[in-house]
């Protein structure tokens, strides 16, 4: 068995992801490139007893090292030396796509050109001479329609052949290969002289492709110059490159990068004219649809309509499955674990409490996110695979620029209304790091679905007539605060960052494939589970430990009243901070502490600390394992049915009446009394301030974990500090300002 490395390269929207998914199937994983926040996707393809490691390089239009994606793709090909490179090219945009292919051919001769979307090219009346294209490029060309599965077998066979040849060539690397293009004679002479100097340098001779390195030094590539400078004995090479660059600039009186790009496009244009026959006539269907979809007014309403559907999918449609997972984990599964602990004579011990109340509660908290995440990611995958995502970014660009952001930033912000976690991960679609960080800092201001139960409970208790208006106000306030925070951050922490122009390709509309949508949805969900689960469970165990330790009273470890626990005393130590806000008692403070884990546990914490019993799914009648398993299976089928029935509710058509969930009147009374006491008789004002604080204070642990993973620890702590400060100030203004107005 031999192992090979294959790089998969191509422009965005060329079908590269479809080919990657077809090659690797479920044998793939996603991480980050070392030192980068750009996603790195790798997978394994096995054939004929050999293992091929497929590395999906970031989509890029060139390898000129102007963006993080371009640098990553270029460095991997040059530094890692894959055995073969698959360059995916859109047959309907051959001239533009071949620029990247030509640059890669200057780096390695072990290339297979996957000419994708041949079905679309034929539909446009284009005919491409495959044999001529292969001869002119000097590499095999495989015609494909990857979405329909056509051409994959031929591609696999040719890639395996080229990879084996490339692997064998590693024993005696030849860095003197010649790409198909020849530049004008003065440039070729300059390349030859610098290449001669490189060939004479022992530390460079076998390290990089000689012709490619000579060209990059002539173009004064800072990254390449720095790497060459760090090697011994390279002074003569750098001096020769400087002389040749100066000579060419005097001769042409033009920037060398621009000149070389022009010569490449001229060469590509001549090639395309030789191999392509036929030209598309008149506006395409995509053009006609775009006249409406990208319209400044109509396009805005269409975009909000699409995001509304995704928002409803991730909240209302996902709700039955979320409820089923919660009831199953905390009900039947917890009961089975308790039975096992009883058999082991551990039931009623601290170990039992640790497993059931700590570990199992943490697992349930993680799994409860999964349906929400999967629906959100499904919506995003459909938008991307259909080609609509690019249109949405274009429509919103003019509005987001007022915040110094680009149109793509609006998608993560809107997704934040469903769940902040996938919204943070959605910032990966932004090319500019400053845009990614700023958008990631603003996402937690969007009121996620987990905050909704808190709003509903408090609004129902204190503002029963205006409960809907009170809840809606929280959502609007979150948007306003995000706008203000964005403007403030752009003028302070991000004042030196350059405003990036939106350069985006608008692909033709395509029908999303089930395979692509599923793979994207699953890969992103798995990335969340792998990245956030450990942190969530760790914090859950810490909270359990604090609630298990008795500080006062007669309780023992893991069997003590909540108000005698270390958790209550910790909350009591923090509660004075909230006295100016009107809710400075330990009960409310403890609910806010638990809200760091997940905002939806604020309600259950309030019920627990206010000594109001709340029915839980763990109260399962002991009818035997098989009966309970059957009951769980029936409830799962019912949950799936409810999910399907809830789909028409997106457009306001309800096939079944929504389930009504009421909060215990005793809980409402206890909370009202608690707020009245802590606020000195201004319970409603304190409750409103509490809602504002829940909206604005630090996001849940899962969101913090996502911020750390995507933005880095520094920006995660910055986000926490900003939101704690803004939340406290806003709640203070609401409570103290309200008291002044009422006095």
N, C-alpha and C positions, 0 to 999 in steps of 0.2 A: 504493500500500500504506500502510495506517495501522496504528499500534500502540496498543494499549490495555492498561490494567492492571486485573485483576480480583482482588478479595480473596475468599477462600473461608473462611467462618467457620461455627462451629457448636459445640454441646456435644460432649464426648468420646462416642464410641460411637454416633454418629448416621449413620455411613457416609460421612463427609467424605473419608476417605482413598480409598475406592472411587471416588467422583466425581472426585477429583483425579487418580487414576491413569487413569481413563477419558478425562479431558480431555487430559492431557499425554502419556500413554504413556511412552515412554523418553526424551522430551525434558524431563527434569527433573534437578535437582541439589539437593543438601543442603549447607547450611553452618550458620553460627550467626548469630543476629541481632547487630548491632553492640553490643559491650559486654556481651553476654549469653551464657550457655551453653545457652540454649534453641535447639533445632534450627529452622532456617529452610528450608522446602522451597519451591522455585519450579519452574515448568515453563512450557512454551510450547504453545499451542493455535493452530493455523492454520486459517482458514476464509474462503472467498470472497476470497482474496488479502490478508486482514488478519491481523495477528499479535496474539494476546492473551496477555499475560504473567500467568500464574496464580500468585498468592502464597497458599500454604496457611497461614493463621493458626493459632497454637496453639489446641488445643481448650480452651474455657473455658465456664463456666456463666453468667458475667456479665462485665460490663466495669467492675466497681467498683474496679479497680486494687488488689486485695488480694494478687495474686500476679504473678510475672514474666510469666506467660502472658497475664493480663488486661491488664497495662500494654502489652505488645507489640501485642496485637490492637487495643486502643483507640487507641494512638498511631499505628498504621499507617493506620487509617481516617480519623482526624482530621488528622494531619500530612501524610501522603502523598496523601490524596485520591484513592483509586482510582476509576476510571470507573464501576465497578459492584461490588456486594458480593453474592455468593451466600451466603445463610444456609441451612444444611442443618438441617432439623428432623426429629426422630423422630416419625412420625405416631402411634405408640403412647404417646408421652409428650408430647403437644402442650402441655399446660399448663405444664410445667416448661421446655420448650425455647423457648417463645415469650417468656420473660423476656429472653433474650439478643437475640432478634430485635427486640423492642420497644426495647431500648437502642440497637441499631444504627440503627433507624428514626429515633431522635432525633438521630443523627449525619449521616445522609445519606438522601435520598429515592430514590437509585438502587440499589434492592434487588430481588433476585429470591429468592423463598422456595422452596427445594427441599424439598417435603414427602416425605421418604424413608420407606422401609419400609412403604409402603402395603399390600403383600402381608401383612405381619405384622398390621397394623391390621385388615384384612378378616378374617383368621383368628381374631382376637379378637372379632369381631362389631361392629366400629366402622365407622360411616359418617360421612364428613366432607364437608360441603357446601363444595366448592372455590370456587364463585362467591361465596358469602357470606363466606368467609374472606378472599378477595381484596379484596372491597369494604370490609370492616371494617378491614383493614390498609392498604389503599391501594396495594398492590403486587401484581404477578403471582405466582400460586402454581402451581407445577408438581408434579403428583403423580408419584411415582417409586418404583421398586423397583430401586435402583442395582445391587445384587448380581446381579440377573437382566438388567440392561441396559435395563430398561423406563423410559421417560421421558427418556433422555439426549438424544435428538434434539430433543425439545421444549424441554428446558432450554438446549441450545446455541443454538437459534434465538432464544429470549427473552433470554438473557444477551447475545448479540451485539447485539440491538436496544437493550437498556437501556444497554450500555456505550457505544454510539455516541451515544446521547442524552446520557449523562453527560459524555462527552468534549466534545461540542458546547457543553454548558452551562458548561464551564470558562472560555470566553471572557468570559462575563458571569455570574460566580458569584452565586447567590442564597442568602444565608445566613439568609433569613427563613422557610424552609419550616416547615410544622407537622406533627409526627408525629400518628398517629391518636389517641393518648391525651390526655385532659385531666384534670388533677388537681383536687382540691377548690379552691373559689374562692379562699381565702386564699393557697394556694400559687401558683395561676395569677397572682394579682395581684402577688405578690412576683417571680415570674419575669418578668412584663411590665415591672416597674419596673427590674430589673437589666438586662434586655434593652435597655431604652431607653437606659440609661447606656452599655452596650456599643456600641450603634448610634451614639452620639454620639462615641465614641472612635475616632479615625482609625486608630490602630495595631492595633485589634482588629476593626474593622467587617467587613472582608473576610477575616479570618484564620481564624476558627473559626465553626462553626454557632452562631448567636447564642443561640437558645433552649437548646441543649445546654450551652453555656458558662455561661449564667446559672444553670442548674440545678446544675452542678458547683460553682460558686462558692457557691451557697446551701448545698450539702452540705459545704462547707469541704474540698474536695479539695486536699490539700497540693501535689500535682504541678501542678494547674492554677493554683493561687494563685501558685506560684513562677514559672511561665511568664508569667503576666500581669504579675507584679511586675517582671519583667525588661524589659518593654516600656515605652516612654515614654508619659507622659500617662494612666496607668491608675489613678492614685490614687483618683479619683472613683468608678470602677467598683468597686474593692475596698471602699471605704467604704460604698457603697450596698449591696453584697452583705452586709457585716457587719451593717448596720442591719436588713436584711430577715431575715437568719438569726436575729438576736436577737428580732425581733418574732414570728417563727413559733415559736421555742422557748418563748416566754412563753405563746403562745396554746395550743399543743398539749401542752406539758410532756412532750415525747417527743423522742428522738433523730431528727433529720430524715432520716437515711439509712434508718432503720427505717420511718419513716412513709411515705416515698416508695416503698420496696419493697412495703409493704402495699398501697398504692393501685395499684401496678402489678399485683400478683397479683390484686387484686379485679377490676380491669379485664379481665385475662386470663381469669379464671374465668368472668366473664359472657360473654366472647366464645366460650370453649370450649363453654359450655352452649348457645349459639345455633347453633354450627356442627357439633357432634359429637352423633351419636345412637348409643345402645347403649353398654353397659358390659361389660367382661369379667366373667364369672361364675366363681367358684371359683378354686382354685390352678391356675396354668399348669404346663406340663411343666417349665419352668425352675425353678419353685418346688419341685416334687417332687424334681428332681435335686439342687437346692441343699440339701435337707434332709440329703443324704448327703455331698455334695462339701464343704460348709462346716461339717460336724460337727467339733467340737474334736478328736476322736480319729481318726475315719475320714478326715476331710479331710486330716489330717496325713500319713497313709499314702498317700493318693491323690496328694498333692502330691509326696512323695518318689518315688513311682512314676513320675510324669510327668517329673520332673527326671532320674531315672535313665535313662529312655528317651532324653531329649535328650543326656545325658552320653554314653551309649553310641553315639548317632548321631555325635557330634562326635569320638569317639575311635576306636572299633572300626570303625564303618561307613565313616568318612571315611578310614581308614588306607590302603586300596588306592589311592585317588586321590592321597593325599599321597605315597605311595611312587612312584607313576607319574610325578608331576610332578618329584619329586626325581631320579629316574633319567633322565627325558627331558631335563631342563635340563642336568644335569651329565654326561649320557652323549651321546646323539645330537646334541643341539643344540650342546653344547660341541665335539663332534667337527666339526660343520659349520663352526662359527666358526673352529676351528683350521685347517681346510682353506682357508677364505677368507683367513686371515692368511698361510698358506703361499703362496697365489697372489700375495699382495701383498708377499711377501718379508719378512714381519714375524714369522713364527713363530720362537720362541726368543729374541725380544727382550723388553725390559721392557714394551713396548706390548702384546705378546701376554699377558704375565703380568698386566698391569693389566686387560685386557679379560676374560680367562678366569677368573683367580683372584680378581680384585677385583670388577669390575662384574657379571659373569655370576653369581658366587657370591652377590652381593647380591640380584640379581633372583630367583634361585632361592629364597633365603631368604624373600623377600616372597611369592612365588607359593605356596610350601609351606603358608602359612597359609590360603589361599583355601578349600580343601575344608572345613577345620575351621570357619572362619567361616561358610560358607554353610549348613552343617548346623545350627550353633548358631542362626543368624538364622532359618532355616526353622522350627526348633522354637519360637522366640520369636514369630514371625509367626503360627504356628498357634495358639499360646496366646492371643495378642491378638485375632486375627480370630474365634476361636470364642467369645470371652467368658470363657475360663477364667482369664486373667491376673488379672482383678479378684478372682476367688474365691481364687486362690492368695495374693494380697496380704492378703486378709481373714483367711485361716487363719493365716498366719505373723505377723500384726501383734502378737498378744499375746506372742509369744516374742521378737520383735525389739525390743520396747519396753524390755526389760531392758537393752539396749545403748543406749537412747535413740534407736533408729531405728524406722522404720515397716515394715510387712510387705513392701512392695515392695522393700526393700533386700535381702531374702533371695534374690531371683531373680538379681541380678548376682553375689552371692557364690557361689551354687551354680554359675553358668555359669563362674566363675573356675576350677573344677576342670578344665574342658575347655581354656580358653584365657583368659588374663587380658585380652587386648586387647578382644574383643567384650564381656566383662564390664564393662570400664570404660565402653564406649560404652552399655551397657545402663543405666547410672545416669541416662541422659537421661529415663527413665520416672519419676524421682523429682521431685516438684514443688518441694520445699524444698531450697534451695541447700546448707544445712548438711548435710542428709541425703546429698545428692549427693557432697559433698566427703568426708565421713566414710566413706561406703560405698566411694568410690574409693580411699581410703587403705587400707582393709581388704582389698580384692580381691586384691592381690598376695600376701597370706598364704595364699590358697587355692592348693594345689599343682597347677599346670597340667600338662597332658599332656606338655609339653616337658621337664619335670623327671624324668619317669618313667624314661627310658633311663639317666639318671645313677644314680637309686636302684637300678635293676635291676642295673646293672654293678657298683656298689660292694657291694651286698648279696650278689650272687652270688659275688664274690671273697672277702669277709670273713665273711659269715654264710650259707653255702650251705644249711644245714639250716633256718634261720629267715628265709630271704630274703623270703618273702611277708609275714611278720609285720613285718619291718623296713620294707618298703615301706609297708604299711598304717599303721605307726606315724608315718611322715612325714606322711601325710594327716591323721591325727588330731591330730598336733602342730600342723599349720598351722591347724586349726580352733580349737584351744585358744589359740594365740598371737593369732589374730584376735579372740577374745573378750576376752582380757586387754588387747590394744592398744585395742580399742573402748572398754572401760570406762575405761582410762587417758586416752584422748583426750577422752572425754566429760567427764571431771572436770578437764581441763587446758585444752587449746586450744579446746574447744567448750563450756566450762562456762557461757558467757553466752548460748549459742544457745537459742532457745525450742524446746521439744518440740512437734512438729507433730502434730496429730490426723489420723488417717486418715479422710479424707472421699472416698469413692470410689463411683461409680455401678456397680452390678452389672447389666450388660446381659443381655438374653435370649441363650440359647445359639444360635449360628448355625453353619452348615456353612462352614468356611473356603473361600474361592475360590482357585483356582490363580493367577489374575492378581494378587490382593492379596498372597498369600504370596510369589510370585516378585518382585513389585516391591519389597516391604519387604526381602526377603532381598538383592536385588541392590543397592538403594540403600545399605543399611548396609555391605555388603561393599565397595562402591565408595568409601564414605566412609573406610573403613580404608585402602584402597590409596592414596587421594589424600592422606590425612593422615599416614601412617606410612612410606610407601615411600621418600620422599626421605631421611628421617633414617636408615633402616636401611641404605640403599645408601651414604650418606655415611660412616657408621661402618665399614661393610665395607671401603670404600676406604682409610680411615685404618689399619685393622688390616693390610690388604695392604701399605701403604706401610711400616709399622713392621717387618713381616716381610721386606720386600725390602731394607731398608737394612742393610748389614753394619757391625758395630761392631768385631768382632775377626775373626781368621782371614784366609784368603786369598780369601774369596768376593767377588763383585762385585754391584752393584745388581741386584736381582730374581733373583739366582742365588747364594744363600748358605744354608748350613745354618741351621736354625731357632735353634739354641742360640748361634749367632754373630750373630744379628740384633738390631736395636734392640728388637724385641718381647721377646726373651728377657731382655735387660738391664733393660728396664722392669719385667718381671715379677720379675726378681731384686731390683730395688730395693724392690718392694712386699712380697716374700715374708717379710721379717722380721716384718711385722704378723701373719702367720699362725703364727709359731713357737709362741706360747703355746697355739695351737689344735691343734698336732700335725701340721700339713701345711704347714710353712713352707719349701718348696723352690720353685724358680722354675717347675718343670713344673706343679705344682698351681696356683700363682698365675696362670700364663698361661691355664690352662683356665678359671679363674674370670673372668679378664678377657674372654676370648672369650664367656663366658656372658652378658656384658652385651648382646651382639648377639642371641643366641638360646640358651636353655639346652640345646637339643638338640645344639649344636656342642661342648659340653663333652667329650663322649665322643670325638669325632673329634680334638679338640685334644689330649686325653690320649694318643691313639694316635700322633699326630704328634710330640709333644714327648718321648714315651718311646721314640722311634726304632723303633716297631713298624709295619711297612707294613700298611696297611688297604686292601683292594680298594675301588675307587670305580667309579661308573657311567661315568666318563670312559674306562675301558678298553674301548673299543668297537672291534670288528674292522672294518677298512676294507673293506666290501663294496659300496661305492658309495652315492650319495645315495638313489636310488630304493629300493634294497633296505633301507636303514636306515629310510627313511620308512615303508615297508610294515611293517617289524618294529615300529616305534613305534606304528603304527595297530593292529596285532594286539595289542600289549601294552596299549593303551588299552582295546580291547574287552574284554580279559581283566580289566583293572582294574575296568571297569564291571560286568562279570559278578561279580567277587569282592565288589564293593560290594553288589550285589543279594543275593548269597548270604549276606552277613554280616547282613542285616536280621533273619532269625529268631534270630540269636545274641543279640539283645537279651533274648529270653525264655529263653535257655539252649539253644536248638536249633541245632546246628552242622551245616550242610549240607556243609561241607568242612573237613578238618583244618586248624587254624591253622598258618601257616608258622612254622617254627622258625628263629630267627636267633641264632646263637651268636657270642660274642665270641672272638677269637683267644686261645688259651691263653697265647701269649707276651705278649700285652698284659696279661692278668690277672697273670701272674708279675711283669712289670715294675712294674705299679702297686702290687702288694703289697710289693715290695722298696722302692719309692719311699716309701710310707707308713711302712714299718718304720724306714727310715733317718731320715726327718724327725721321727718321733715318739719316737725313742730306744727302739725295741722295742715300742711300744704301738700297732701298726698298726691293730688293730680299733677301738680307741677313737678314733684319729685319723680313721679312715674314717667312723665314726658322726658325729663332729663335722663332717666334711666334708659329709655328707648334710644335717645340720641347717643348715649354713651355706648350702648350695645352696637349701634350702627357703626361708630367711628373707632372704638378702641381696637387694640391689636387683634388680628385675625386668628383663626384657629391654628392648632399645631400643624395640621396637614398643609395649610396655606403657607405657614412659616417654613416648613420643610421644603415645599416647592420653591419658595423664594430663595432659600439657601442653595438649592440645587441649580436653579436657573440663573440667579443674579449674583450669588456669592454671599458669604456670611456678613460682610460689611454692610451690604445693602439690605439684607434681612433685618439687621439690628437698626439700621437707619429707618426702615419702614415701621418697625415696632415703636421706636422713639417718637416719630412724627405722629403716629396714630394715637398713642397714649396721650401725648400733649394736646393734640387737636380735640380728642374725645373729651378730655377733662375740661378744656377751655369752653367748648361748645355746650357741654352739660351745665357748666357753671353759669354761662350767659343765660341759658334757658331758665334755670331755677332762680338765680338771684335777680335776673331781669324781670322774670314773671312776678316775683314777690314785690319788686318796686312798682310795677304797673298795678298790682292789686291793692297796694297799700294806700 
